[in-house]
Amino acid sequence: MEQAVRLIYFLAESPDQLCSRLLQRSAHLLLEQITEGGEPDQLQLQEAGSQGSEEQ
């Protein structure tokens, strides 16, 4: 995740907005997993990151 944030800041025109959306989506997925009593799914977290970059 840290490497992804560094890359976003290096390449993106508005990295603050993009990272904000990425972190919000990741936090939302983690909260969903916690409330369901399951473990965070790595694939879902990766998908959240790719969705955030598509919105840019």
N, CA, C and O atoms as a MOPAC input file, in Angstrom:
PM7 MOZYME 1SCF
protein

 N      0.83200 1    -1.18500 1     0.00000 1
 C      0.00000 1     0.00000 1     0.00000 1
 C      0.87600 1     1.24900 1     0.00000 1
 O      0.58500 1     2.21700 1    -0.70200 1
 N      1.94000 1     1.22400 1     0.78100 1
 C      2.82200 1     2.38300 1     0.85600 1
 C      3.45600 1     2.67400 1    -0.50100 1
 O      3.58000 1     3.83500 1    -0.88900 1
 N      3.85200 1     1.64300 1    -1.21300 1
 C      4.44100 1     1.83400 1    -2.53800 1
 C      3.41800 1     2.40100 1    -3.51100 1
 O      3.76100 1     3.21900 1    -4.36500 1
 N      2.17700 1     1.97600 1    -3.39100 1
 C      1.11500 1     2.49000 1    -4.25800 1
 C      0.91400 1     3.98200 1    -4.01800 1
 O      0.76200 1     4.74900 1    -4.97000 1
 N      0.91300 1     4.39500 1    -2.76300 1
 C      0.73500 1     5.81300 1    -2.43700 1
 C      1.90300 1     6.62900 1    -2.98200 1
 O      1.69900 1     7.71300 1    -3.52800 1
 N      3.10300 1     6.12500 1    -2.84000 1
 C      4.27400 1     6.83500 1    -3.37700 1
 C      4.17900 1     6.99500 1    -4.89100 1
 O      4.47400 1     8.06300 1    -5.42800 1
 N      3.77300 1     5.94500 1    -5.56600 1
 C      3.63600 1     5.99600 1    -7.01600 1
 C      2.55200 1     6.98300 1    -7.43100 1
 O      2.72600 1     7.73100 1    -8.39300 1
 N      1.44300 1     6.98500 1    -6.71300 1
 C      0.35800 1     7.92500 1    -7.00600 1
 C      0.86600 1     9.35700 1    -6.88100 1
 O      0.60400 1    10.18200 1    -7.75600 1
 N      1.58400 1     9.66100 1    -5.80800 1
 C      2.09500 1    11.01800 1    -5.62300 1
 C      3.11600 1    11.37900 1    -6.69700 1
 O      3.24600 1    12.54900 1    -7.05700 1
 N      3.82300 1    10.41300 1    -7.19700 1
 C      4.82100 1    10.66800 1    -8.23300 1
 C      4.17000 1    10.92300 1    -9.58800 1
 O      4.63600 1    11.77600 1   -10.34200 1
 N      3.09100 1    10.18900 1    -9.91100 1
 C      2.52200 1    10.22600 1   -11.25500 1
 C      1.24100 1    11.04100 1   -11.41500 1
 O      0.99300 1    11.58400 1   -12.49200 1
 N      0.44000 1    11.13500 1   -10.38900 1
 C     -0.90100 1    11.70800 1   -10.53800 1
 C     -0.88900 1    13.23300 1   -10.53600 1
 O     -0.01600 1    13.86900 1    -9.94500 1
 N     -1.88800 1    13.80200 1   -11.21800 1
 C     -2.04600 1    15.25400 1   -11.24500 1
 C     -2.65600 1    15.76900 1    -9.94500 1
 O     -2.31000 1    16.85800 1    -9.48600 1
 N     -3.56200 1    14.99600 1    -9.34900 1
 C     -4.18400 1    15.38400 1    -8.06800 1
 C     -4.06900 1    14.21500 1    -7.08900 1
 O     -5.06000 1    13.54800 1    -6.79200 1
 N     -2.85800 1    13.97300 1    -6.59300 1
 C     -2.63200 1    12.79200 1    -5.75300 1
 C     -3.38800 1    12.81700 1    -4.43300 1
 O     -3.77000 1    11.76200 1    -3.92700 1
 N     -3.61200 1    14.00000 1    -3.86200 1
 C     -4.32800 1    14.05900 1    -2.58100 1
 C     -5.73800 1    13.50500 1    -2.70900 1
 O     -6.18500 1    12.73800 1    -1.85600 1
 N     -6.44000 1    13.88700 1    -3.76500 1
 C     -7.80600 1    13.40700 1    -3.96800 1
 C     -7.81700 1    11.91000 1    -4.23200 1
 O     -8.64600 1    11.18400 1    -3.68400 1
 N     -6.91400 1    11.45800 1    -5.05600 1
 C     -6.85600 1    10.04300 1    -5.41100 1
 C     -6.52000 1     9.18000 1    -4.19700 1
 O     -7.15600 1     8.15100 1    -3.97300 1
 N     -5.53600 1     9.58800 1    -3.42300 1
 C     -5.16800 1     8.82400 1    -2.22400 1
 C     -6.28800 1     8.85400 1    -1.19300 1
 O     -6.53100 1     7.86600 1    -0.50000 1
 N     -6.95700 1     9.97400 1    -1.09900 1
 C     -8.08200 1    10.06700 1    -0.17100 1
 C     -9.15800 1     9.05900 1    -0.52600 1
 O     -9.66900 1     8.36000 1     0.34900 1
 N     -9.50900 1     8.97700 1    -1.80500 1
 C    -10.52300 1     8.00900 1    -2.24000 1
 C    -10.05300 1     6.58100 1    -2.01900 1
 O    -10.83000 1     5.72200 1    -1.60000 1
 N     -8.79600 1     6.33200 1    -2.29800 1
 C     -8.23900 1     4.99100 1    -2.11200 1
 C     -8.30300 1     4.56800 1    -0.64600 1
 O     -8.71900 1     3.45100 1    -0.33700 1
 N     -7.89800 1     5.44700 1     0.24300 1
 C     -7.91900 1     5.12300 1     1.67000 1
 C     -9.34200 1     4.98800 1     2.20100 1
 O     -9.61000 1     4.12500 1     3.03700 1
 N    -10.25600 1     5.83100 1     1.72600 1
 C    -11.65000 1     5.72400 1     2.15500 1
 C    -12.25100 1     4.39900 1     1.72500 1
 O    -12.94000 1     3.74300 1     2.50500 1
 N    -11.99500 1     4.00500 1     0.49200 1
 C    -12.54000 1     2.74300 1    -0.02600 1
 C    -11.93600 1     1.54900 1     0.72100 1
 O    -12.64800 1     0.60200 1     1.05600 1
 N    -10.64000 1     1.59100 1     0.97800 1
 C     -9.99200 1     0.50400 1     1.71100 1
 C    -10.54700 1     0.40200 1     3.13100 1
 O    -10.80200 1    -0.69700 1     3.62400 1
 N    -10.73100 1     1.54400 1     3.78200 1
 C    -11.29100 1     1.54600 1     5.13300 1
 C    -12.71700 1     1.00300 1     5.12500 1
 O    -13.10200 1     0.25000 1     6.02000 1
 N    -13.49100 1     1.38200 1     4.12600 1
 C    -14.86700 1     0.89200 1     4.01400 1
 C    -14.89200 1    -0.63200 1     3.86900 1
 O    -15.69000 1    -1.30600 1     4.52000 1
 N    -14.02800 1    -1.16600 1     3.02400 1
 C    -13.96300 1    -2.61900 1     2.84000 1
 C    -13.54900 1    -3.32600 1     4.13100 1
 O    -14.09400 1    -4.37700 1     4.47000 1
 N    -12.59000 1    -2.75000 1     4.84200 1
 C    -12.15900 1    -3.35300 1     6.10100 1
 C    -13.27700 1    -3.34200 1     7.13400 1
 O    -13.47200 1    -4.32700 1     7.84600 1
 N    -14.01300 1    -2.24100 1     7.22300 1
 C    -15.13000 1    -2.17600 1     8.16700 1
 C    -16.21200 1    -3.18500 1     7.82000 1
 O    -16.80400 1    -3.79100 1     8.71300 1
 N    -16.47400 1    -3.37000 1     6.53800 1
 C    -17.45300 1    -4.37900 1     6.12100 1
 C    -17.00900 1    -5.76600 1     6.56100 1
 O    -17.81300 1    -6.55300 1     7.06000 1
 N    -15.73600 1    -6.06000 1     6.37800 1
 C    -15.20800 1    -7.36600 1     6.76400 1
 C    -15.29800 1    -7.56700 1     8.27500 1
 O    -15.63400 1    -8.65600 1     8.74000 1
 N    -15.00100 1    -6.52400 1     9.03500 1
 C    -15.04700 1    -6.62700 1    10.49600 1
 C    -16.46900 1    -6.87200 1    10.96800 1
 O    -16.70000 1    -7.71800 1    11.83200 1
 N    -17.42300 1    -6.14100 1    10.41200 1
 C    -18.81300 1    -6.29700 1    10.84600 1
 C    -19.38200 1    -7.64500 1    10.43900 1
 O    -20.29300 1    -8.15300 1    11.09300 1
 N    -18.86100 1    -8.23000 1     9.37000 1
 C    -19.30400 1    -9.55800 1     8.94400 1
 C    -18.57300 1   -10.65600 1     9.69400 1
 O    -18.93000 1   -11.82900 1     9.58000 1
 N    -17.55900 1   -10.29200 1    10.45600 1
 C    -16.81700 1   -11.26800 1    11.24200 1
 C    -15.77200 1   -12.02400 1    10.44700 1
 O    -15.23700 1   -13.02300 1    10.92700 1
 N    -15.47600 1   -11.57500 1     9.26100 1
 C    -14.49500 1   -12.25200 1     8.42600 1
 C    -13.17300 1   -11.52100 1     8.41000 1
 O    -13.01800 1   -10.45300 1     9.00300 1
 N    -12.24300 1   -12.10900 1     7.73100 1
 C    -10.94100 1   -11.49500 1     7.55000 1
 C    -10.95100 1   -10.69300 1     6.25500 1
 O    -11.64200 1   -11.06700 1     5.30800 1
 N    -10.18900 1    -9.58500 1     6.19500 1
 C    -10.10800 1    -8.81200 1     4.95800 1
 C     -9.57400 1    -9.66600 1     3.81600 1
 O     -8.59700 1   -10.39700 1     3.97700 1
 N    -10.21000 1    -9.56900 1     2.69000 1
 C     -9.81600 1   -10.31200 1     1.50600 1
 C     -8.83500 1    -9.45600 1     0.70600 1
 O     -9.17700 1    -8.35000 1     0.28900 1
 N     -7.63700 1    -9.95200 1     0.49300 1
 C     -6.60000 1    -9.19700 1    -0.20500 1
 C     -7.05100 1    -8.79500 1    -1.60100 1
 O     -6.71200 1    -7.70700 1    -2.06600 1
 N     -7.80400 1    -9.64700 1    -2.27500 1
 C     -8.28900 1    -9.33400 1    -3.61300 1
 C     -9.22200 1    -8.12900 1    -3.57800 1
 O     -9.14400 1    -7.27200 1    -4.45800 1
 N    -10.09400 1    -8.04700 1    -2.59200 1
 C    -11.00000 1    -6.90400 1    -2.47600 1
 C    -10.22700 1    -5.61700 1    -2.24700 1
 O    -10.58000 1    -4.58100 1    -2.80900 1
 N     -9.18500 1    -5.66200 1    -1.43800 1
 C     -8.38700 1    -4.47300 1    -1.19000 1
 C     -7.67500 1    -4.02600 1    -2.46000 1
 O     -7.57000 1    -2.82700 1    -2.72000 1
 N     -7.19100 1    -4.96800 1    -3.24600 1
 C     -6.53600 1    -4.62900 1    -4.49800 1
 C     -7.53300 1    -4.04400 1    -5.48200 1
 O     -7.20700 1    -3.10700 1    -6.21100 1
 N     -8.74800 1    -4.58600 1    -5.51000 1
 C     -9.78200 1    -4.06500 1    -6.38800 1
 C    -10.14400 1    -2.64100 1    -5.99500 1
 O    -10.41900 1    -1.81300 1    -6.86300 1
 N    -10.14800 1    -2.34800 1    -4.71500 1
 C    -10.45400 1    -0.99300 1    -4.25100 1
 C     -9.40600 1    -0.01900 1    -4.77600 1
 O     -9.73200 1     1.09500 1    -5.18600 1
 N     -8.16500 1    -0.43900 1    -4.76100 1
 C     -7.10400 1     0.40600 1    -5.29200 1
 C     -7.23700 1     0.63900 1    -6.77400 1
 O     -6.99800 1     1.74900 1    -7.24800 1
 N     -7.61000 1    -0.37500 1    -7.51100 1
 C     -7.75500 1    -0.20800 1    -8.95500 1
 C     -8.97400 1     0.62400 1    -9.28600 1
 O     -8.95800 1     1.34700 1   -10.28200 1
 N    -10.03400 1     0.55500 1    -8.49300 1
 C    -11.21200 1     1.38600 1    -8.72600 1
 C    -10.88300 1     2.84400 1    -8.48000 1
 O    -11.34800 1     3.71900 1    -9.21100 1
 N    -10.10000 1     3.10900 1    -7.47800 1
 C     -9.71800 1     4.48400 1    -7.18800 1
 C     -8.90600 1     5.09400 1    -8.30400 1
 O     -9.07200 1     6.27600 1    -8.60200 1
 N     -8.03000 1     4.32500 1    -8.93400 1
 C     -7.22600 1     4.85200 1   -10.02700 1
 C     -8.04700 1     5.03500 1   -11.28900 1
 O     -7.72500 1     5.89400 1   -12.11000 1
 N     -9.10100 1     4.24800 1   -11.46600 1
 C     -9.95500 1     4.39700 1   -12.63600 1
 C    -10.78400 1     5.66500 1   -12.56200 1
 O    -11.16600 1     6.21200 1   -13.59600 1
 N    -11.07500 1     6.14900 1   -11.34000 1
 C    -11.87700 1     7.35100 1   -11.16900 1
 C    -11.09500 1     8.59400 1   -11.52500 1
 O    -11.69800 1     9.63300 1   -11.79600 1
 N     -9.78300 1     8.52800 1   -11.53400 1
 C     -8.90800 1     9.66700 1   -11.81300 1
 C     -9.08500 1    10.20600 1   -13.16700 1
 O     -8.41300 1    11.16700 1   -13.54100 1

